[in-house]
Amino acid sequence: MFYDTKLEILDAEFIPIRSVMADVQPYRKSFSFEDGYILETTYRAFCPLVESLLQSNCYVQIGKDVFIILDMKGWSDYVELYLYRCKPDFALEVEE
């Protein structure tokens, strides 16, 4: 694997927790939910096992893009993440 892409692991409030290098590849897989929603992953990432990734509510940022981790498979010495790209303004908050 080529760990050539920097992933920023974000918590539920989009605060960076940790950076990790990963092998990111284009990938297509659909996830269907019972209320009719279908989300299609666009990338998968392979990275070393990191405790921060095992949190239930975390996001990944690659460059300016924010991704939700739809699925995660742990292997002996790495983890495989299935990523869904969020809308560009997903993590922006409007302060009034």
C-alpha contacts under 8 A as a table, 3 or more apart, distances in Angstrom:
res1	aa1	res2	aa2	distance
1	M	23	D	6.22
1	M	46	F	7.82
2	F	22	A	7.20
2	F	23	D	5.15
3	Y	21	M	5.25
3	Y	22	A	4.31
3	Y	23	D	4.55
3	Y	46	F	7.99
3	Y	47	C	7.22
4	D	21	M	6.19
4	D	22	A	6.02
4	D	23	D	5.99
5	T	21	M	5.44
5	T	22	A	5.19
5	T	23	D	6.15
5	T	24	V	6.60
5	T	62	I	7.72
6	K	19	S	6.71
6	K	20	V	5.86
6	K	21	M	4.60
6	K	22	A	6.28
6	K	62	I	6.57
6	K	63	G	8.00
7	L	19	S	5.61
7	L	20	V	5.31
7	L	21	M	5.97
7	L	22	A	6.67
7	L	60	V	6.24
7	L	61	Q	5.76
7	L	62	I	5.31
8	E	16	P	6.21
8	E	17	I	7.39
8	E	18	R	5.96
8	E	19	S	4.56
8	E	20	V	6.62
8	E	60	V	5.58
8	E	61	Q	4.96
8	E	62	I	6.58
9	I	16	P	5.68
9	I	17	I	5.54
9	I	18	R	5.30
9	I	19	S	6.06
9	I	20	V	7.68
9	I	52	S	7.41
9	I	53	L	7.22
9	I	58	C	6.88
9	I	59	Y	5.96
9	I	60	V	4.77
9	I	61	Q	6.52
10	L	13	E	7.45
10	L	14	F	4.93
10	L	15	I	5.16
10	L	16	P	4.34
10	L	17	I	5.48
10	L	18	R	7.43
10	L	58	C	5.57
10	L	59	Y	4.94
10	L	60	V	5.78
10	L	61	Q	7.15
11	D	14	F	5.18
11	D	15	I	5.50
11	D	16	P	6.52
11	D	17	I	6.47
11	D	57	N	6.51
11	D	58	C	4.64
11	D	59	Y	6.27
12	A	15	I	7.50
12	A	57	N	5.45
12	A	58	C	5.50
12	A	59	Y	7.09
14	F	59	Y	7.27
14	F	91	A	6.82
16	P	19	S	7.81
17	I	52	S	7.30
18	R	52	S	7.42
20	V	47	C	7.34
20	V	48	P	7.90
21	M	47	C	6.54
22	A	45	A	6.16
22	A	46	F	5.49
22	A	47	C	4.50
22	A	48	P	7.54
23	D	45	A	5.48
23	D	46	F	5.06
23	D	47	C	6.45
24	V	43	Y	6.71
24	V	44	R	5.82
24	V	45	A	4.28
24	V	46	F	6.44
25	Q	43	Y	5.58
25	Q	44	R	5.51
25	Q	45	A	6.26
26	P	42	T	5.97
26	P	43	Y	4.46
26	P	44	R	6.46
27	Y	41	T	6.75
27	Y	42	T	5.14
27	Y	43	Y	4.57
27	Y	44	R	5.85
28	R	40	E	6.56
28	R	41	T	5.45
28	R	42	T	5.26
28	R	43	Y	6.89
29	K	40	E	5.53
29	K	41	T	5.31
29	K	42	T	7.40
30	S	38	I	6.55
30	S	39	L	5.67
30	S	40	E	4.26
30	S	41	T	6.29
31	F	38	I	5.59
31	F	39	L	5.21
31	F	40	E	6.16
31	F	41	T	7.85
32	S	36	G	6.96
32	S	37	Y	5.95
32	S	38	I	4.47
32	S	39	L	6.57
33	F	36	G	5.75
33	F	37	Y	5.29
33	F	38	I	6.28
34	E	37	Y	7.23
39	L	84	Y	7.35
40	E	84	Y	6.61
41	T	44	R	7.66
41	T	70	L	7.65
41	T	82	Y	6.22
41	T	83	L	5.34
41	T	84	Y	4.58
41	T	85	R	7.42
42	T	82	Y	7.93
42	T	83	L	6.35
42	T	84	Y	5.97
42	T	85	R	7.00
43	Y	82	Y	6.25
43	Y	83	L	5.30
43	Y	84	Y	7.12
44	R	80	E	6.81
44	R	81	L	5.34
44	R	82	Y	4.54
44	R	83	L	5.69
45	A	80	E	5.68
45	A	81	L	5.05
45	A	82	Y	6.70
45	A	83	L	7.54
46	F	78	Y	6.69
46	F	79	V	5.77
46	F	80	E	4.67
46	F	81	L	6.43
47	C	78	Y	5.48
47	C	79	V	5.58
47	C	80	E	6.75
48	P	77	D	6.29
48	P	78	Y	4.23
48	P	79	V	6.08
49	L	53	L	7.75
49	L	74	G	7.59
49	L	77	D	6.08
49	L	78	Y	4.72
49	L	79	V	5.52
50	V	53	L	5.60
50	V	54	L	7.23
51	E	54	L	5.43
51	E	55	Q	7.49
52	S	55	Q	5.85
53	L	58	C	6.96
55	Q	58	C	6.23
58	C	68	I	7.29
58	C	69	I	7.24
59	Y	66	V	6.91
59	Y	67	F	5.76
59	Y	68	I	4.97
59	Y	69	I	6.17
60	V	66	V	5.81
60	V	67	F	5.14
60	V	68	I	6.49
60	V	69	I	7.21
61	Q	64	K	6.74
61	Q	65	D	5.59
61	Q	66	V	4.44
61	Q	67	F	6.11
62	I	65	D	5.37
62	I	66	V	6.55
62	I	67	F	7.92
65	D	85	R	6.93
65	D	86	C	7.39
65	D	88	P	6.85
66	V	85	R	6.05
66	V	86	C	5.72
66	V	87	K	7.96
66	V	88	P	7.63
66	V	90	F	7.75
66	V	91	A	7.57
67	F	83	L	5.68
67	F	84	Y	5.19
67	F	85	R	4.41
67	F	86	C	5.48
68	I	83	L	5.74
68	I	84	Y	5.27
68	I	85	R	6.60
68	I	86	C	6.90
69	I	72	M	7.07
69	I	81	L	6.35
69	I	82	Y	5.78
69	I	83	L	4.88
69	I	84	Y	6.51
70	L	81	L	7.65
70	L	82	Y	5.62
70	L	83	L	5.93
70	L	84	Y	6.58
71	D	81	L	6.01
71	D	82	Y	5.15
71	D	83	L	7.54
72	M	79	V	6.86
72	M	80	E	5.63
72	M	81	L	4.64
72	M	82	Y	6.28
73	K	79	V	5.68
73	K	80	E	5.05
73	K	81	L	6.62
74	G	77	D	7.96
74	G	78	Y	6.35
74	G	79	V	4.41
74	G	80	E	6.33
75	W	78	Y	5.35
75	W	79	V	5.66
75	W	80	E	7.65
86	C	90	F	6.06
87	K	90	F	5.21
88	P	91	A	7.78
89	D	92	L	5.34
